[in-house]
């Protein structure tokens, strides 16, 4: 389902003339956590996305 939704979104953006897509992913959970994004990150990579940077947030 995720692959179909991402594909549809990218196809629509392409038809609109989009030349760049930036994907922000919250990926701060440890492996095995309910918020583990390993599968999602694999999907994004298979769609051609490449990690170029990481944002870190800090709190007291």
N, C-alpha and C positions, 0 to 999 in steps of 0.2 A: 504494500500500500504506500509506503514511504517513497519507494522508487517511482511509482506512478505519479504521486503528487509532485515530487520534485521535478520530474520530467515534464509534467504539464506546465508547471510554473516557468521553467526555463524555456519551454517552447513558446509560451505566451510572451515572455520578455523578448525573445528573439524576434517574434513577429512585430513587436513594438519598436524594434530597432535598437534595443539595448546592446551595448558593446562591452559592458563590464558588470559583473555581479559580485557583490561582496557578501559573504556569509559570516555572521557572528554566531559563535557557538559557546554556550556556557559549559565548560568542560573541567570543572574543578573537583569532581567527585572521585573518590578512590575506586579502583577496580572492584567490582562486585557490589557496589553501592546501588541503591534503587535509581540513582541518577547517572549511572555509568553510561557514557556516550560512545563506547567502542564501536558498536554496530552502526550508529549514526555517522560517526567519523569515517568508517569504511564506505558507507553509501556516498558521502560527499566526495571522497577521493575517487570513487569509481565514476562519478559524474564529471570529473575533471577539475575539481577544486583542489587547490594546493595551499597548505598552511604557509603564510608568509610572515606572521607575527603573532605574538601572544600579548594579551592585556592581563595585567595582574591587579587585583584590588586588595587592599589592606584595611583592616579595622582594628580598633583597640578593644 
